[in-house]
Amino acid sequence: MSTTTVTTPARRRGAWFWDRPIAVKFAAAMVVLGGTFAVVGGAGAIALQRAGDDLQEMSDLDTHLQRAFADLGVAQARSHLLLARAAGADAATRAQLLTSSTWTDGVVEARSDVVETFPDALTPQWKDFRTRWAAWTEFRDTTLLPLVEAGDTAGFTAAVTADVAADPDWAGRALQLASAQTDAQVIAIQQAGQAEVRRTIWLLAAAFVVAAVLAAALSTAVIRRVSRAVRAVGASLDAMADGDLTVTASVPSQDETGRMADSLRRAQDGLRATLTDVARTAQDVAESAQRLTGSNAEVASAAGETSAQAGVVAAAAEQVSRNVQAVAAGAEQMGASIREIAQNATDAAKVAGQATVVA
């Protein structure tokens, strides 16, 4: 007999995955989704960390470095101003101003150390400033300071005019250029940070979409395969409930649905074999009943013949009975005749006896 098969797509590539239990497949989809989200979150955290580092760098540049440049500008200009004032002051005031000048030199060195802690600040402009500041302090200490201490105002003025190192703007311009270079770096860092944030947002959005699509595709594939397998098994069970054992469920995977379909196929095969044996036994019983019916007919025919023969025997027996009755009646008549003859003989003997006596 023909067999109708409700099929699902046969196993092809990826059987190692589709043969896994349903829970494992759904868990894999969740792992893909969660793992991708974790990657996205990790990338976001890294991006935020970078943005934080950029902000911190900007803050350091803006707070510490720019303040150091500002203090340097003030101290550099003040160094020239203090020495110029000391040149025209009295001895006591001159001593105070020179002490302040020494303190100002300490401020310049301290702020220079702060600037040089930032590698990005070590620009050619900064090195130029350091060179010009060193030239100024050397010219001041070797040429101008003796004139100030001697109170030679005219000589001090002539010396300042004669050497560019004594011009406050000479080192000040280099310092301004170095500060402007740092400002440009701050702007560049800010722009790079903003670009990094935008790029990260796009990458995170793209990764999120890809993760959602992958997880949705995997979940949909798992659900569709499981649904097809369940429908195939359901169709086979419905046909089985209607008495049709020819509809089998073909589920290629070896998960719970595949094992359920295989168990159903084996149950159908066993039930078909049982019903085949029952049908064969029923046919044998029918043939035996047919033979028994023929035997009953023969027995009935023989019984009819026996009944007819019994009738003949009964008629013969009745005839024999009548003959016996006739013989019995004849025997009775004969007995009466014999008795009568005996009586007559007795009477004759008596008569003969009497005659003898008389004679």
C-alpha positions in Angstrom: 0.0 0.0 0.0 1.2 3.5 -0.8 2.4 5.9 1.9 1.9 9.6 2.0 4.7 11.5 3.7 4.4 15.0 5.2 8.0 16.3 4.8 10.0 19.1 6.2 13.2 20.4 4.5 15.9 17.7 4.5 19.0 18.2 6.5 21.7 20.0 4.6 24.4 22.2 5.9 24.3 23.1 9.6 23.0 19.7 10.7 25.4 19.9 13.7 23.3 22.9 14.9 19.8 21.8 13.9 20.3 18.4 15.6 20.8 20.1 18.9 18.0 20.2 21.4 15.4 23.0 20.9 16.4 24.7 24.2 20.0 24.8 23.0 19.0 26.4 19.7 16.9 29.1 21.4 19.8 29.6 23.9 22.2 30.0 21.0 19.9 32.7 19.5 19.9 34.4 22.9 23.7 34.0 23.2 24.1 35.6 19.8 21.8 38.5 20.8 23.4 38.9 24.2 26.9 38.4 23.0 26.4 41.0 20.2 24.9 43.4 22.7 27.8 42.7 25.0 30.2 43.5 22.2 28.2 46.6 21.4 28.1 47.6 25.0 31.9 46.9 25.3 32.6 49.0 22.3 30.4 51.7 23.7 32.2 51.5 27.0 35.6 51.8 25.2 34.3 54.7 23.2 33.1 56.4 26.3 36.4 55.7 27.9 38.2 57.3 25.0 35.8 60.2 25.1 36.5 60.5 28.8 40.2 60.4 28.2 39.9 63.1 25.5 37.8 65.2 27.9 40.3 64.6 30.6 43.1 65.6 28.3 41.2 68.6 27.2 40.6 69.5 30.8 44.2 69.1 31.7 45.3 71.1 28.7 42.7 73.8 29.4 43.1 73.8 33.2 46.7 73.1 34.0 48.6 73.8 30.7 46.7 77.0 29.8 46.9 78.3 33.3 50.6 77.5 33.3 51.0 79.5 30.0 49.0 82.3 31.5 51.2 82.4 34.6 54.3 82.2 32.4 53.1 85.2 30.4 52.5 87.2 33.5 55.8 86.1 35.1 57.8 86.8 32.0 56.5 90.3 31.6 56.8 90.9 35.3 60.5 89.9 35.3 61.3 92.7 32.8 59.1 95.1 34.7 60.6 94.4 38.1 64.1 94.9 36.8 63.2 98.2 35.1 61.6 99.5 38.3 64.6 98.4 40.4 66.9 100.4 38.2 65.3 103.6 39.3 64.4 102.8 42.9 66.3 103.4 46.1 68.4 100.8 47.7 65.7 99.3 50.0 63.0 99.2 47.3 65.6 97.9 44.9 66.3 95.0 47.2 62.6 94.1 47.5 62.2 94.3 43.7 65.2 92.1 43.1 63.8 89.6 45.6 60.5 89.6 43.8 62.4 89.1 40.6 64.1 86.0 42.0 60.7 84.8 43.1 59.3 85.4 39.6 62.2 83.3 38.2 61.0 80.5 40.4 57.4 80.9 39.2 58.7 80.7 35.6 60.6 77.5 36.3 57.7 75.9 38.2 55.3 76.7 35.4 57.7 75.6 32.8 58.0 72.2 34.6 54.2 72.0 34.4 54.2 72.7 30.7 56.9 70.1 30.0 54.8 67.4 31.7 52.6 67.5 28.6 54.4 66.0 25.7 52.1 67.6 23.2 53.2 71.0 24.5 56.8 70.5 23.6 56.5 72.3 20.4 59.2 74.3 18.5 57.5 77.5 19.7 57.9 76.3 23.3 61.6 75.4 22.8 62.0 78.8 21.2 60.5 80.5 24.3 62.8 78.5 26.6 65.8 79.6 24.5 64.8 83.2 24.6 64.0 83.1 28.3 67.4 81.7 29.0 69.0 84.4 26.9 67.1 87.1 28.8 68.1 85.7 32.3 71.7 85.4 31.2 71.7 89.0 29.8 69.9 90.2 32.8 72.2 88.6 35.3 75.5 89.4 33.5 74.7 92.8 32.1 71.7 94.5 33.5 71.8 93.4 37.2 75.2 95.0 37.8 73.9 98.3 36.3 70.8 98.1 38.5 72.8 97.5 41.7 75.1 100.4 40.8 72.1 102.6 40.2 73.2 103.4 36.7 69.9 104.2 35.1 71.4 105.6 31.9 73.6 102.6 31.4 70.6 100.3 32.1 68.5 102.0 29.5 71.2 101.9 26.9 71.9 98.2 27.6 68.2 97.4 27.3 67.9 99.2 24.1 71.0 97.6 22.7 70.1 93.9 23.1 66.9 92.2 21.8 67.0 89.8 24.7 65.9 92.7 27.0 62.7 93.2 24.9 59.8 91.6 26.8 58.0 91.0 23.5 60.9 88.9 22.2 60.3 86.0 24.5 56.6 86.9 25.0 55.8 86.4 21.3 57.3 82.9 21.4 55.3 82.1 24.5 52.1 83.4 22.8 52.8 81.2 19.8 53.4 78.2 22.1 50.1 78.9 23.9 48.3 79.3 20.6 49.7 76.0 19.4 48.3 74.4 22.6 45.0 76.0 21.9 45.0 74.5 18.5 45.8 71.1 20.0 42.8 71.5 22.4 40.6 72.3 19.4 42.0 69.4 17.5 41.4 67.0 20.4 37.9 68.4 20.8 37.1 67.9 17.1 38.7 64.4 17.2 36.7 63.5 20.2 33.5 64.7 18.6 34.3 62.8 15.4 35.1 59.7 17.5 31.8 60.0 19.4 29.9 60.3 16.1 31.7 57.4 14.5 31.1 55.3 17.6 27.4 56.2 17.6 27.2 55.0 14.0 29.2 51.9 14.6 27.1 51.1 17.7 23.9 51.7 15.8 25.1 49.5 12.9 26.3 46.8 15.3 23.0 46.9 17.2 21.0 46.5 13.9 23.3 43.7 12.7 23.0 42.0 16.1 19.2 42.3 16.1 18.9 41.1 12.5 21.2 38.1 13.2 19.4 37.2 16.4 16.0 37.7 14.8 17.0 35.6 11.8 18.3 32.8 13.9 15.3 32.8 16.2 13.0 32.9 13.2 14.8 30.0 11.6 14.6 28.0 14.8 10.9 28.8 15.2 10.1 28.0 11.6 11.9 24.6 11.7 10.2 23.7 15.0 6.8 24.8 13.7 7.2 22.8 10.5 8.2 19.8 12.4 5.3 20.1 14.8 2.9 20.6 11.9 4.2 17.5 10.2 3.8 15.5 13.3 0.4 17.0 13.9 -0.7 16.1 10.3 0.5 12.6 10.8 -1.4 12.3 14.1 -4.6 13.7 12.6 -4.4 11.2 9.7 -3.8 8.5 12.3 -6.8 9.6 14.3 -8.9 9.3 11.1 -7.6 5.7 10.6 -5.0 6.5 7.9 -1.6 5.1 8.8 0.0 6.0 5.5 0.8 9.6 6.4 4.2 9.8 8.1 6.0 12.8 9.4 9.5 13.3 8.0 11.5 15.5 10.3 15.2 15.6 9.3 16.6 17.0 12.5 17.5 14.9 15.5 16.2 17.2 18.2 13.1 16.5 20.3 10.7 16.9 17.3 12.9 14.6 15.1 12.9 12.0 17.8 9.2 12.4 18.3 8.5 12.0 14.6 10.8 8.9 14.6 8.9 7.4 17.5 5.6 8.1 15.7 6.9 6.4 12.5 7.9 3.4 14.5 4.5 3.3 16.2 2.8 3.6 12.9 4.9 0.8 11.5 4.1 -1.4 14.5 0.4 -0.6 14.3 0.4 -1.3 10.5 2.1 -4.7 11.2 -0.4 -5.5 13.9 -3.3 -4.6 11.7 -1.8 -6.6 8.9 -1.6 -9.6 11.2 -5.1 -9.0 12.3 -6.4 -8.8 8.7 -4.5 -12.0 7.8 -5.9 -13.8 10.8 -9.4 -12.5 10.0 -9.0 -13.9 6.4 -7.9 -17.2 7.8 -10.9 -17.2 10.1 -13.2 -16.4 7.2 -11.8 -19.2 5.1 -12.2 -21.6 8.1 -15.8 -20.4 8.6 -16.5 -20.9 4.9 -15.1 -24.4 5.1 -17.1 -25.0 8.2 -20.3 -23.8 6.4 -19.6 -26.4 3.6 -19.1 -29.1 6.2 -22.4 -28.1 7.9 -24.2 -28.4 4.5 -22.7 -31.9 4.0 -23.8 -32.9 7.6 -27.3 -31.5 6.9 -27.5 -33.6 3.7 -26.3 -36.7 5.4 -28.8 -36.1 8.2 -31.6 -35.8 5.6 -30.6 -39.1 4.1 -30.4 -40.7 7.5 -33.9 -39.4 8.3 -35.3 -40.9 5.1 -33.7 -44.3 5.9 -35.0 -44.1 9.4 -38.5 -43.6 7.9 -38.1 -46.7 5.8 -36.9 -48.7 8.8 -39.8 -47.4 10.8 -42.3 -48.6 8.1 -40.6 -52.0 7.9 -40.7 -52.3 11.6 -44.4 -51.4 11.6 -45.0 -54.1 8.9 -43.0 -56.6 11.0 -45.1 -55.6 14.0 -48.3 -56.2 12.1 -46.9 -59.6 10.9 -46.0 -60.5 14.4 -49.5 -59.6 15.6 -51.0 -61.7 12.8 -48.8 -64.7 13.7 -49.7 -64.2 17.3 -53.4 -64.3 16.4 -52.9 -67.4 14.3 -51.0 -69.1 17.1 -53.9 -68.2 19.4 -56.4 -69.7 17.0 -54.2 -72.8 16.6 -54.0 -73.2 20.4 -57.8 -73.0 20.6 -58.1 -75.6 17.9 -55.5 -77.8 19.7 -57.4 -77.4 23.0 -60.6 -78.3 21.2 -59.0 -81.3 19.6 -57.6 -82.4 23.0 -61.1 -82.0 24.6 -62.6 -84.0 21.8 -59.9 -86.7 22.2 -60.6 -86.8 25.9 -64.2 -87.2 25.3 -63.6 -89.9 22.8 -61.4 -91.8 25.3 -64.1 -91.6 27.8 -66.7 -92.9 25.4 -64.3 -95.7 24.4 -63.8 -96.6 28.1 -67.4 -96.7 28.7 -67.9 -98.9 25.7 -65.3 -101.3 26.9 -67.0 -101.5 30.2 -70.2 -102.2 28.6 -68.7 -104.8 26.5 
